[in-house]
Amino acid sequence: MRAWHRRGPLARLLWPLSLLFRSLSAARRVLYRGGWLASVRLPVPVIVVGNIYVGGTGKTPLVIWLVQALRAAGYRPGVISRGYGGREAAPRPVRADASVSMVGDEPLLISERSGAPVMVGRQRAAAAQALLAAHPEVNVIVADDGLQHYALARDIEIMLFDERGVGNGWLLPAGPLREPALRRRDFTVVNAAVTPPSVGAPAGAPIYRMQLVGVVAECLVDRAQRMPLTPQLYVPAMDDDGVARHASRVVAAAGIGNPGRFFDMLRATGLIFDQMPLPDHYSFADDPFTGETADIILITEKDAVKCSRHPTLKSDPRLWVVPVTARIDEALAEHILEKLRGHPIA
């Protein structure tokens, strides 16, 4: 929403409501911290990965990176999530054959990429308890989103921003923030090439840079079939002379919170393509590529979770998935581990 990026007439009109929202949000935090509202404390550490900016900032790749970093350090992590669009309120394990409508697209992607046990549920504390009951080997829980879900006590909070920073700096509905920009947290991560000037960390704490990198595309029909992302892509089928044909038209489609980020990453490879932004968490109940003349259609991993379950899209040879990997300053993993082990942050 453009009005959230400047303090224009519409934002100023809504500003009194944002003051009310801020007061209610602050009162809620006080009630939890004072013990008037109960928080569930689990027998294992809890790390919350979230954001205060409404919409997607890149939490899923960060969660996957964190799970891998914890496992490399000898921990046995599990993941909980609300599961966007999930139908059931009760905790539900995320299995490979689960439907997107039941557990959500992001939990499925986290499960596929990380290999960690994942549990979804509207009440994160209940989901975490169910996860520990089903997987007693888990000794640290990563919460995908939920900074504002104070009913679950946490040991570490990681707040993620992207290139939009804090927008106009105001809370909903006058701005894009759920909580004040300088809200307390343990670590601040920015998913952008350059840290926006509006992003700050409390008490001068460091800000860690995250970069999402994708260098190959995988055919949705057969993920073992890959091609590098270069200025020229080639259609896998050979022409009459047995030579791979250069794709005359490439389309990039993205049904994520910030499609521009996906397009910018592809553009950085020198690739020329047409953009097809789709709504966040696009269901793919209908085939958006019907009548599309592209030779190659590049899609995100989150969209691939749904396309691979669609009766027509799962066999469309034009669809190629672009896996992304989060590259983050190694110091962040070291400091998270130090905090988990009870040592002071250097």
BAPA-720351 format. One record per residue (C-alpha): residue in three letters; chain; residue number from 1; x, y, z. Coordinates in pm, whole numbers. Layout:
# residues N
R   lumlo   fimi   sedo       xx       yy       zz
R     ALA      A    NUM        X        Y        Z
...
END
This chain:
# residues 346
R   lumlo   fimi   sedo       xx       yy       zz
R     MET      A      1        0        0        0
R     ARG      A      2      164      321     -122
R     ALA      A      3       14      532      155
R     TRP      A      4      227      337      404
R     HIS      A      5      551      463      252
R     ARG      A      6      492      831      316
R     ARG      A      7      309     1046      565
R     GLY      A      8       60     1178      314
R     PRO      A      9     -303     1285      354
R     LEU      A     10     -446      933      387
R     ALA      A     11     -185      826      643
R     ARG      A     12     -240     1143      845
R     LEU      A     13     -614     1086      837
R     LEU      A     14     -564      737      983
R     TRP      A     15     -298      844     1232
R     PRO      A     16     -539      877     1531
R     LEU      A     17     -641      515     1476
R     SER      A     18     -278      411     1473
R     LEU      A     19     -235      578     1813
R     LEU      A     20     -524      369     1945
R     PHE      A     21     -371       55     1791
R     ARG      A     22      -36      140     1952
R     SER      A     23     -199      187     2295
R     LEU      A     24     -384     -144     2274
R     SER      A     25      -71     -325     2155
R     ALA      A     26      136     -176     2439
R     ALA      A     27     -130     -267     2698
R     ARG      A     28     -131     -624     2573
R     ARG      A     29      247     -651     2607
R     VAL      A     30      229     -512     2963
R     LEU      A     31      -38     -765     3059
R     TYR      A     32      181    -1053     2942
R     ARG      A     33      499     -918     3100
R     GLY      A     34      320     -852     3427
R     GLY      A     35      176    -1201     3439
R     TRP      A     36     -191    -1096     3412
R     LEU      A     37     -203    -1290     3086
R     ALA      A     38      -28    -1626     3096
R     SER      A     39      258    -1730     2868
R     VAL      A     40      348    -2094     2819
R     ARG      A     41      713    -2171     2899
R     LEU      A     42      841    -2481     2719
R     PRO      A     43     1112    -2716     2848
R     VAL      A     44     1331    -2632     2546
R     PRO      A     45     1453    -2295     2412
R     VAL      A     46     1228    -2112     2166
R     ILE      A     47     1360    -1889     1886
R     VAL      A     48     1103    -1665     1716
R     VAL      A     49     1170    -1542     1362
R     GLY      A     50      930    -1264     1270
R     ASN      A     51      870     -915     1142
R     ILE      A     52      676     -608     1241
R     TYR      A     53      619     -494      881
R     VAL      A     54      294     -635      746
R     GLY      A     55      352     -884      465
R     GLY      A     56      644    -1093      348
R     THR      A     57     1002     -997      428
R     GLY      A     58     1173    -1332      361
R     LYS      A     59     1110    -1521      685
R     THR      A     60     1090    -1867      525
R     PRO      A     61     1449    -1871      386
R     LEU      A     62     1572    -1732      719
R     VAL      A     63     1395    -2009      911
R     ILE      A     64     1547    -2272      682
R     TRP      A     65     1893    -2117      726
R     LEU      A     66     1850    -2112     1104
R     VAL      A     67     1740    -2476     1119
R     GLN      A     68     2045    -2577      916
R     ALA      A     69     2277    -2369     1135
R     LEU      A     70     2136    -2520     1454
R     ARG      A     71     2166    -2873     1318
R     ALA      A     72     2526    -2808     1214
R     ALA      A     73     2598    -2703     1574
R     GLY      A     74     2460    -3030     1710
R     TYR      A     75     2106    -2922     1799
R     ARG      A     76     1792    -3108     1694
R     PRO      A     77     1551    -2830     1590
R     GLY      A     78     1180    -2846     1523
R     VAL      A     79      962    -2578     1362
R     ILE      A     80      617    -2446     1447
R     SER      A     81      401    -2222     1231
R     ARG      A     82       48    -2096     1217
R     GLY      A     83       24    -2215      858
R     TYR      A     84     -126    -1947      634
R     GLY      A     85     -472    -2055      516
R     GLY      A     86     -465    -2379      716
R     ARG      A     87     -817    -2500      789
R     GLU      A     88     -773    -2668     1124
R     ALA      A     89     -721    -2497     1458
R     ALA      A     90     -578    -2806     1630
R     PRO      A     91     -205    -2882     1591
R     ARG      A     92     -128    -3081     1279
R     PRO      A     93      204    -3233     1168
R     VAL      A     94      335    -3133      827
R     ARG      A     95      401    -3442      616
R     ALA      A     96      512    -3472      256
R     ASP      A     97      163    -3574      141
R     ALA      A     98      -17    -3296      333
R     SER      A     99     -243    -3064      136
R     VAL      A    100     -162    -2695      115
R     SER      A    101     -516    -2610      224
R     MET      A    102     -462    -2798      550
R     VAL      A    103     -114    -2686      655
R     GLY      A    104      -16    -2391      434
R     ASP      A    105      249    -2345      164
R     GLU      A    106      535    -2209      376
R     PRO      A    107      533    -2492      637
R     LEU      A    108      542    -2744      352
R     LEU      A    109      839    -2566      197
R     ILE      A    110     1021    -2549      532
R     SER      A    111      961    -2920      585
R     GLU      A    112     1085    -3008      236
R     ARG      A    113     1395    -2789      246
R     SER      A    114     1506    -2833      607
R     GLY      A    115     1404    -3190      684
R     ALA      A    116     1306    -3077     1035
R     PRO      A    117      977    -3184     1196
R     VAL      A    118      716    -2912     1147
R     MET      A    119      387    -2864     1333
R     VAL      A    120      120    -2609     1246
R     GLY      A    121     -162    -2473     1460
R     ARG      A    122     -345    -2150     1531
R     GLN      A    123     -220    -2156     1890
R     ARG      A    124      159    -2172     1867
R     ALA      A    125      207    -2288     2225
R     ALA      A    126      -24    -2585     2162
R     ALA      A    127      156    -2657     1835
R     ALA      A    128      494    -2653     2014
R     GLN      A    129      369    -2888     2286
R     ALA      A    130      232    -3126     2022
R     LEU      A    131      564    -3112     1837
R     LEU      A    132      760    -3203     2149
R     ALA      A    133      520    -3487     2229
R     ALA      A    134      557    -3629     1876
R     HIS      A    135      933    -3566     1856
R     PRO      A    136     1090    -3589     2204
R     GLU      A    137     1435    -3564     2045
R     VAL      A    138     1375    -3197     1956
R     ASN      A    139     1577    -2973     2187
R     VAL      A    140     1513    -2628     2034
R     ILE      A    141     1205    -2487     1864
R     VAL      A    142     1205    -2231     1584
R     ALA      A    143      880    -2038     1552
R     ASP      A    144      805    -1923     1199
R     ASP      A    145      652    -1581     1269
R     GLY      A    146      476    -1501     1595
R     LEU      A    147      661    -1203     1743
R     GLN      A    148      324    -1074     1860
R     HIS      A    149      208    -1415     1987
R     TYR      A    150      306    -1354     2349
R     ALA      A    151      114    -1657     2474
R     LEU      A    152      431    -1851     2387
R     ALA      A    153      734    -1752     2594
R     ARG      A    154     1051    -1716     2391
R     ASP      A    155     1424    -1709     2459
R     ILE      A    156     1547    -1538     2141
R     GLU      A    157     1372    -1301     1901
R     ILE      A    158     1499    -1235     1548
R     MET      A    159     1333     -945     1365
R     LEU      A    160     1354     -932      987
R     PHE      A    161     1321     -630      759
R     ASP      A    162     1356     -591      383
R     GLU      A    163     1432     -300      151
R     ARG      A    164     1108     -128      254
R     GLY      A    165     1246      -68      602
R     VAL      A    166      970       55      832
R     GLY      A    167      774      241      566
R     ASN      A    168      647      571      706
R     GLY      A    169      726      449     1058
R     TRP      A    170      363      451     1177
R     LEU      A    171      161      163     1311
R     LEU      A    172     -151       17     1149
R     PRO      A    173     -364      143      987
R     ALA      A    174     -174      467      915
R     GLY      A    175      145      271      846
R     PRO      A    176      265      -86      785
R     LEU      A    177      393     -168     1134
R     ARG      A    178      238     -404     1388
R     GLU      A    179      461     -272     1667
R     PRO      A    180      698       26     1712
R     ALA      A    181     1013       25     1498
R     LEU      A    182     1246       12     1800
R     ARG      A    183     1061     -273     1965
R     ARG      A    184     1291     -484     2178
R     ARG      A    185     1449     -789     2008
R     ASP      A    186     1772     -986     2028
R     PHE      A    187     1883     -973     1665
R     THR      A    188     1799     -756     1362
R     VAL      A    189     1834     -895     1009
R     VAL      A    190     1783     -698      687
R     ASN      A    191     1697     -883      367
R     ALA      A    192     1825     -619      124
R     ALA      A    193     2137     -521      -67
R     VAL      A    194     2154     -195      128
R     THR      A    195     2019     -140      478
R     PRO      A    196     1735      117      462
R     PRO      A    197     1817      422      673
R     SER      A    198     1488      382      858
R     VAL      A    199     1589       46     1005
R     GLY      A    200     1756       74     1341
R     ALA      A    201     1847     -164     1619
R     PRO      A    202     1790      -89     1989
R     ALA      A    203     2090       43     2183
R     GLY      A    204     2317       35     1880
R     ALA      A    205     2302     -345     1843
R     PRO      A    206     2445     -481     1515
R     ILE      A    207     2233     -530     1205
R     TYR      A    208     2300     -847     1006
R     ARG      A    209     2264     -852      629
R     MET      A    210     2079    -1133      451
R     GLN      A    211     2099    -1198       79
R     LEU      A    212     1879    -1443     -111
R     VAL      A    213     2068    -1616     -388
R     GLY      A    214     1935    -1831     -672
R     VAL      A    215     2173    -1958     -940
R     VAL      A    216     1987    -2249    -1101
R     ALA      A    217     1638    -2341    -1212
R     GLU      A    218     1490    -2688    -1165
R     CYS      A    219     1224    -2835    -1393
R     LEU      A    220      902    -2882    -1193
R     VAL      A    221      829    -3209    -1371
R     ASP      A    222     1172    -3348    -1280
R     ARG      A    223     1360    -3149    -1014
R     ALA      A    224     1680    -3337    -1098
R     GLN      A    225     1682    -3159    -1435
R     ARG      A    226     1858    -2824    -1386
R     MET      A    227     1987    -2531    -1584
R     PRO      A    228     2196    -2233    -1473
R     LEU      A    229     2038    -1891    -1457
R     THR      A    230     2226    -1693    -1719
R     PRO      A    231     2135    -1414    -1964
R     GLN      A    232     2030    -1691    -2206
R     LEU      A    233     1810    -1986    -2116
R     TYR      A    234     1758    -2282    -2345
R     VAL      A    235     1449    -2493    -2396
R     PRO      A    236     1539    -2851    -2295
R     ALA      A    237     1376    -3004    -2606
R     MET      A    238     1611    -3020    -2905
R     ASP      A    239     1531    -2882    -3249
R     ASP      A    240     1558    -3081    -3571
R     ASP      A    241     1938    -3044    -3573
R     GLY      A    242     1971    -3180    -3221
R     VAL      A    243     2062    -2841    -3076
R     ALA      A    244     1895    -2687    -2773
R     ARG      A    245     1678    -2393    -2876
R     HIS      A    246     1717    -2057    -2707
R     ALA      A    247     1401    -1956    -2525
R     SER      A    248     1239    -1678    -2724
R     ARG      A    249     1030    -1563    -2426
R     VAL      A    250     1080    -1613    -2054
R     VAL      A    251      823    -1523    -1788
R     ALA      A    252      888    -1497    -1416
R     ALA      A    253      585    -1545    -1190
R     ALA      A    254      573    -1494     -814
R     GLY      A    255      288    -1528     -566
R     ILE      A    256      480    -1403     -264
R     GLY      A    257      456    -1103      -34
R     ASN      A    258      710     -901     -230
R     PRO      A    259      731    -1030     -591
R     GLY      A    260      973     -750     -681
R     ARG      A    261     1242     -911     -469
R     PHE      A    262     1222    -1232     -677
R     PHE      A    263     1231    -1034    -1001
R     ASP      A    264     1529     -828     -885
R     MET      A    265     1723    -1144     -799
R     LEU      A    266     1659    -1286    -1146
R     ARG      A    267     1744     -955    -1311
R     ALA      A    268     2080     -956    -1134
R     THR      A    269     2177    -1264    -1340
R     GLY      A    270     2134    -1063    -1661
R     LEU      A    271     1822    -1254    -1755
R     ILE      A    272     1559    -1076    -1964
R     PHE      A    273     1202    -1176    -1884
R     ASP      A    274      843    -1059    -1849
R     GLN      A    275      707    -1020    -1498
R     MET      A    276      390    -1185    -1369
R     PRO      A    277      327    -1075    -1009
R     LEU      A    278       56    -1276     -834
R     PRO      A    279     -116    -1219     -498
R     ASP      A    280       68    -1346     -191
R     HIS      A    281      -16    -1710     -114
R     TYR      A    282     -181    -1741     -456
R     SER      A    283     -372    -2069     -447
R     PHE      A    284     -323    -2178     -811
R     ALA      A    285     -674    -2324     -798
R     ASP      A    286     -693    -2193    -1154
R     ASP      A    287     -405    -2218    -1400
R     PRO      A    288     -275    -1860    -1446
R     PHE      A    289      -52    -1973    -1733
R     THR      A    290     -334    -2086    -1964
R     GLY      A    291     -275    -1917    -2298
R     GLU      A    292       72    -1802    -2191
R     THR      A    293      312    -1818    -2488
R     ALA      A    294      635    -1832    -2288
R     ASP      A    295      888    -2107    -2354
R     ILE      A    296     1002    -2101    -1990
R     ILE      A    297      813    -1987    -1680
R     LEU      A    298     1025    -1933    -1369
R     ILE      A    299      843    -1969    -1036
R     THR      A    300      933    -1946     -667
R     GLU      A    301      972    -2245     -438
R     LYS      A    302      665    -2142     -241
R     ASP      A    303      456    -2141     -558
R     ALA      A    304      611    -2471     -666
R     VAL      A    305      465    -2639     -355
R     LYS      A    306      116    -2564     -490
R     CYS      A    307      192    -2612     -860
R     SER      A    308      332    -2960     -791
R     ARG      A    309       -9    -3058     -650
R     HIS      A    310     -213    -2909     -937
R     PRO      A    311     -344    -3170    -1186
R     THR      A    312     -229    -2970    -1490
R     LEU      A    313       56    -2753    -1367
R     LYS      A    314      254    -3042    -1217
R     SER      A    315      315    -3176    -1568
R     ASP      A    316      372    -2844    -1746
R     PRO      A    317      730    -2867    -1887
R     ARG      A    318      754    -2487    -1909
R     LEU      A    319      758    -2445    -1530
R     TRP      A    320     1100    -2413    -1371
R     VAL      A    321     1153    -2362     -998
R     VAL      A    322     1421    -2123     -869
R     PRO      A    323     1545    -2240     -526
R     VAL      A    324     1690    -1962     -313
R     THR      A    325     1944    -1985      -34
R     ALA      A    326     1987    -1730      242
R     ARG      A    327     2341    -1601      282
R     ILE      A    328     2391    -1435      618
R     ASP      A    329     2688    -1307      813
R     GLU      A    330     2831    -1607      999
R     ALA      A    331     2855    -1395     1314
R     LEU      A    332     2475    -1416     1349
R     ALA      A    333     2483    -1795     1387
R     GLU      A    334     2769    -1770     1636
R     HIS      A    335     2586    -1513     1849
R     ILE      A    336     2261    -1711     1843
R     LEU      A    337     2448    -2019     1962
R     GLU      A    338     2621    -1819     2234
R     LYS      A    339     2287    -1695     2360
R     LEU      A    340     2141    -2045     2350
R     ARG      A    341     2430    -2174     2558
R     GLY      A    342     2393    -1895     2811
R     HIS      A    343     2711    -1705     2719
R     PRO      A    344     2712    -1326     2676
R     ILE      A    345     2708    -1181     2327
R     ALA      A    346     3045    -1041     2231
END
